[in-house]
Structure formats: structure tokens, C-alpha cells
């Protein structure tokens, strides 16, 4: 059966914000995040929630900002982050600050530790000789990367604004036969997650919340992200503030009149909807025109929305099942990679009798 699509004139619709603040200690990440979130709140309302992995340091500012606080300790695996975020959304959060997101990468139970544990598990399952555990290195990334992708996909479906704080370190690129290449300050995070940010601000030591938008270091150039629509806002290098947050949120709210109020058009768009972002926009438009619909149209819109939701969920489950479902095989069940050395014990399967 052929898929159904629908096109229409392009309009700038409402979209959630995902802002990344990257910097070392004392660069102003937490305070700046709370200022931006307060500006978001001026436009979208709702509560601000802070997921705090940094020894409750967000509470240092509890007398300056109004927010709900969620202390978050180890393990810092991606699905625990997802669950913490879902808790905040269920409690009514419209803006979520995650401070810090770096623990998901390198904290206790984070992706790097997950990879190390998985590499040990596979080396044991494949009976690799001591010292040759690196043969399992690539396969050991499968599970932690899958969990991170599940976390990212969940976040992208949430109709809320996010501010993610990332720790940063100065990094070097080692090139054989050459002097090390300075990369500058780079986030301690998985690049596939940092990539999802709409805006990425680099806060250097002592920046006091003033982002750096130009750098000679290649790593910093790759990290900084200032889209065209925000360049005027940051033209004079302002400090991150409530007013900046408000202007970002006003842009994210979409162009005036961008929401459709034609119920018949909404029905057709629901029928063609195949992704969470479009469904989120349609649900907002349905809410805007709901009061103008008669009982029969409300019933049709509700049915169309439920069908689109189920269709997207089924597609996501199918895609996830490709790697994680009942038909998927644990890497430990596969043959060791070519070149790996097996060590067989006295048992037929290589294990002690």
C-alpha cells in the first residue's frame, strides 16, 4: 500500500527550543540556563524544572529564580535521563534544564562505562585471550548507542523547551610525527546528541554568561552553532539573559497566524502525518480550532489524531525492533570478529566443567 503524503505552502510553525550551553567550570552555565528559562516562561508559561546532577548546585540560585528541583544521581545511563525528563513533563514542566548532560557520556553508569562493561561481557562470551579484549570494541558500542538514540528520539517528541548544560575540556588531537593540535574547549558529550541543539553557546572560563561566537580552534568552530535567525539577536555579544530567552521563545512560537483553523485541512494532514514533530504541531492546531468545531467534527479529529499517533508509534516500534526486538541477536551470540583469538577451556563450549 502506497504511503499518503500532503504538501502545503510553507509557514514557520511553533517548534520547541533545544539550547546547549557548553563550558568549563565558572563559565556561568547554570545561572545563564535559569535566566534563559525564565525568559522562555514569559512566553510559554508553565513550570521550569531543573534536573541536577551537579551535587544540588542549582539550589544555590533558589532565592533568585522560581523552579522545581530534581536531584539526579548515578547511574547516569541514557534511559535514566529519559525517565527523569519524562517525570518532569508529567509534572507539568514546559521548560527543562538538564545540568549536567555530560554525566550521560562519562559519568558513573554513563555511555563510556556502559561500553567498557559491554566490551568485557563480549570478550568473556567470545572467550577472547587476555589482552585481546579490543576485538570486541566496535560491537560493544551497539547497546550504549542504541540506548542513547532511544533517549534522543524520546526527547525530540516532547513539546517542551530544553536547555542542556555540557561540561567542556580543552582537547588535543594527536597526530603521529607532528606536534599535538589544539582543538580548544569541546563538550564532554556524545556528538550525536550535541548535534540536535538548535543553538549552541560556548562559554569560556570567566565568561559570566557571555557566549563566544568565533574561534580559531577547530574543535570550538565545530561546536559553536548560531543559526541565521538568531544572528541579529547576538550581534553585539550580549550576556545570556531573561530578555534573550524571551526573544528566543517568541521566535520558537512561530509566525503570527501560522496555525491552521480549517478542520477539514487538519483531517487531511492527520491522514498524511508520519512523524512526531508534525503530529505535535497538528495537536496544537487542533487545540486552537477545537472550540469552533461541532460534535461530529470533534469526533473525526479525535479519531484522526489517535490513528496518526498509533501509526507513528507502530513505525517507531518497528524501527526499534529492527535492532532491539525479539528477532534481534545479542552480539554475544554472534561469532567473534575475524582475527579474534579464542581460548577454549576444558568444557565443549569453552567453559570449565
C-alpha positions in Angstrom: 0.0 0.0 0.0 1.4 3.4 -1.0 2.1 5.9 1.7 0.0 9.1 1.7 1.7 12.5 1.7 0.4 16.0 1.7 2.2 19.3 0.9 1.1 22.9 1.6 2.6 26.4 1.5 5.5 26.7 3.9 4.9 28.6 7.1 7.1 28.9 10.2 5.3 26.9 12.8 5.9 26.6 16.6 8.8 24.5 17.5 10.4 23.5 20.8 13.8 25.0 21.7 16.8 22.9 22.4 19.7 25.1 23.6 23.1 23.8 24.5 25.4 25.7 26.9 29.0 24.4 26.7 31.7 25.5 29.0 34.1 24.6 31.8 33.6 25.3 35.5 32.9 29.0 36.4 31.7 30.0 32.9 28.1 30.7 34.0 26.2 27.8 32.6 23.7 27.2 35.5 22.9 30.8 36.1 22.6 31.5 32.4 20.3 28.5 31.9 18.0 29.7 34.6 17.9 33.2 33.1 17.1 31.9 29.7 14.4 29.5 31.1 12.8 32.4 32.9 12.6 34.3 29.5 11.1 31.2 27.9 8.5 31.1 30.7 7.4 34.7 29.9 6.2 33.4 26.5 5.1 29.9 27.0 4.2 29.8 30.7 4.4 26.5 32.7 6.9 25.4 35.2 10.7 25.3 35.0 12.2 22.0 36.1 15.9 21.5 36.8 17.4 18.0 36.6 20.5 18.5 38.8 23.5 16.1 38.6 25.9 18.6 40.0 25.6 18.0 43.7 22.4 20.1 44.1 24.3 23.3 42.9 21.2 24.6 41.1 19.8 25.3 44.6 22.4 28.0 45.0 20.0 30.1 42.9 16.7 29.1 44.5 16.4 32.6 46.0 16.8 34.3 42.6 14.6 32.1 40.4 11.4 30.0 40.8 11.8 26.4 39.6 11.2 22.8 40.6 14.3 20.8 41.5 15.0 17.2 40.7 18.3 15.8 42.2 19.7 13.1 39.9 22.4 10.7 40.9 24.1 7.7 39.4 23.7 5.6 37.3 23.7 8.1 34.5 22.7 5.9 31.6 20.6 7.4 28.8 17.4 5.8 29.7 17.6 7.1 33.3 18.0 10.6 31.8 14.9 9.9 29.7 12.9 8.8 32.7 13.9 11.9 34.7 12.8 14.1 31.8 9.5 12.2 31.5 8.9 12.7 35.2 9.3 16.5 34.8 7.0 16.6 31.8 4.4 14.6 33.6 4.6 17.1 36.5 3.8 20.0 34.1 7.2 21.2 33.0 7.2 23.5 30.0 11.0 24.1 30.2 13.5 21.5 31.4 17.1 22.4 32.3 19.5 19.4 32.4 22.6 20.3 34.4 24.7 18.5 33.5 24.2 16.4 30.4 27.9 15.4 30.4 27.3 12.7 33.0 25.3 10.7 30.4 28.6 10.4 28.5 31.3 10.0 31.1 29.6 9.7 34.5 29.2 6.6 36.6 26.9 4.3 34.6 27.1 6.6 31.5 27.8 5.6 27.9 31.5 5.2 28.3 31.2 2.9 31.3 28.4 1.0 29.5 30.7 0.5 26.6 33.5 -0.8 28.9 31.2 -3.2 30.6 29.8 -4.5 27.4 33.3 -5.0 25.9 34.2 -7.1 29.0 31.0 -9.1 28.6 31.5 -9.8 24.9 35.2 -10.7 25.4 34.1 -13.3 28.0 31.3 -14.6 25.8 33.7 -14.9 22.8 36.4 -16.5 25.0 38.9 -13.9 23.8 42.5 -14.3 25.0 43.6 -11.9 27.8 44.9 -8.7 26.3 42.8 -9.1 23.1 39.6 -7.6 24.5 39.8 -4.8 22.0 38.5 -7.2 19.4 35.1 -6.6 21.0 35.4 -2.8 21.0 33.2 -2.0 18.0 30.4 -4.5 18.8 30.4 -3.2 22.4 29.1 0.2 21.2 25.9 -1.3 19.9 23.9 -1.4 23.2 25.0 2.0 24.6 24.5 3.8 21.3 21.0 2.2 20.9 20.0 3.5 24.4 21.3 7.0 23.6 19.3 7.0 20.3 16.2 5.9 22.2 16.7 8.8 24.7 17.3 11.3 21.9 14.2 10.2 19.9 12.1 10.4 23.1 13.3 14.0 23.8 12.6 15.1 20.2 8.9 14.1 20.6 8.3 16.2 23.7 6.5 19.5 23.2 8.7 21.4 25.7 11.8 23.7 25.7 15.1 22.3 26.8 18.4 23.8 28.0 21.3 21.3 28.3 24.4 22.2 30.1 27.6 20.4 29.0 30.9 20.4 30.7 33.8 21.3 28.5 37.5 20.4 28.4 40.4 21.6 26.3 41.3 18.8 23.9 44.3 17.9 21.8 44.4 16.0 18.6 47.4 13.7 18.5 48.9 13.3 15.0 51.8 10.8 14.6 55.0 12.6 13.8 53.6 16.1 14.4 53.0 18.4 17.3 49.6 17.9 19.0 46.9 20.0 17.5 45.0 22.2 20.0 41.2 21.7 19.5 40.0 24.2 22.1 37.2 23.6 24.6 34.9 20.8 23.5 31.8 19.3 25.2 32.1 16.2 27.2 29.2 14.5 25.4 28.2 12.3 22.5 28.4 14.3 19.3 25.2 12.8 18.0 23.3 14.4 20.9 25.1 17.8 20.8 24.2 17.9 17.1 20.5 18.1 17.9 20.7 21.5 19.6 19.0 24.4 17.8 21.5 26.9 19.4 24.9 26.0 20.9 26.7 28.6 23.1 30.3 28.4 24.1 31.0 29.9 27.5 34.7 30.3 28.1 36.3 30.4 31.6 35.1 33.6 33.4 32.7 34.4 30.6 30.0 35.4 33.0 27.3 34.2 30.7 28.6 35.9 27.5 29.0 33.4 24.7 31.9 33.3 22.3 30.7 33.0 18.7 34.1 33.0 16.9 37.2 30.9 17.5 40.4 29.9 15.8 40.3 26.5 17.3 38.9 23.8 15.0 37.0 22.0 17.8 35.3 25.1 19.0 34.4 26.1 15.5 32.6 22.8 15.1 30.8 23.1 18.4 29.5 26.7 18.1 26.1 26.9 16.4 24.5 30.3 15.8 21.8 29.9 13.1 20.9 32.7 10.8 17.6 33.5 12.6 19.5 34.4 15.8 22.4 36.3 14.5 20.9 39.7 14.9 19.9 38.9 18.4 23.5 38.1 19.3 25.2 40.7 17.0 26.5 42.7 19.9 27.6 39.7 22.0 25.0 40.2 24.8 25.0 38.3 28.1 22.5 35.4 28.2 19.5 36.9 30.0 15.8 36.7 30.5 15.2 39.1 27.6 17.3 36.9 25.3 15.3 33.9 26.4 12.1 35.7 25.8 13.1 36.6 22.2 14.2 33.1 21.5 10.9 31.8 22.7 9.0 34.3 20.7 10.8 33.0 17.6 10.0 29.5 18.6 6.3 30.3 18.9 6.1 30.6 15.1 4.9 33.2 12.7 1.7 35.0 13.6 -1.3 33.2 12.1 0.8 30.1 11.2 -1.7 27.8 12.8 -4.5 26.4 10.6 -8.1 26.8 11.8 -9.6 24.7 8.9 -10.8 21.4 10.5 -11.1 19.7 7.1 -7.5 20.6 6.2 -6.4 19.2 9.6 -8.1 15.9 8.9 -6.2 15.5 5.6 -2.9 16.4 7.4 -3.5 13.9 10.1 -4.0 11.2 7.5 -0.6 12.1 6.0 1.2 12.6 9.3 4.2 10.3 9.8 6.5 11.9 12.2 6.3 13.1 15.9 7.2 16.8 15.1 4.3 17.2 12.6 1.9 15.4 15.0 2.9 17.8 17.8 2.1 20.8 15.5 -1.2 19.3 14.5 -2.2 18.7 18.1 -1.5 22.4 18.8 -3.6 23.5 15.8 -6.4 21.1 16.8 -6.5 22.8 20.3 -6.6 26.2 18.6 -9.7 25.4 16.5 -11.4 23.0 18.9 -14.0 25.5 20.1 -15.1 26.2 16.6 -15.9 22.6 15.7 -19.2 20.8 16.0 -19.6 17.5 17.8 -19.2 15.4 14.6 -16.0 17.2 13.5 -14.5 16.9 17.0 -15.2 13.1 16.8 -13.5 12.9 13.4 -10.5 15.0 14.5 -10.1 12.9 17.6 -10.2 9.6 15.6 -7.7 11.0 13.1 -5.3 12.1 15.9 -5.5 8.7 17.5 -4.8 7.0 14.2 -1.8 9.2 13.5 -0.4 8.6 17.0 -0.8 4.8 16.6 0.8 4.9 13.1 3.8 6.7 14.4 4.1 4.5 17.4 3.9 1.4 15.3 6.6 2.7 12.9 8.9 3.6 15.8 8.4 0.2 17.4 9.2 -1.5 14.0 12.3 0.6 13.6 13.5 -0.1 17.2 12.6 -3.8 16.8 15.0 -4.0 13.9 17.8 -3.7 16.4 16.2 -4.5 19.7 13.2 -6.7 19.1 12.7 -10.4 19.5 14.4 -11.1 16.2 17.5 -9.2 17.1 20.5 -11.1 18.2 22.7 -10.3 21.1 26.3 -9.6 19.8 27.5 -12.2 22.3 25.6 -14.8 20.3 27.5 -13.9 17.1 30.8 -15.3 16.0 33.9 -13.4 17.3 35.2 -10.8 14.9 37.7 -12.0 12.3 41.1 -12.2 13.8 40.0 -12.7 17.4 41.7 -15.4 19.3 39.5 -17.9 21.1 40.7 -19.6 24.3 38.9 -22.9 24.9 38.6 -24.3 28.4 38.1 -28.0 29.3 34.4 -27.9 28.5 33.0 -28.5 25.0 31.7 -24.9 24.9 35.0 -23.4 26.3 33.7 -23.1 29.9 35.1 -25.0 32.8 33.4 -28.3 33.5 
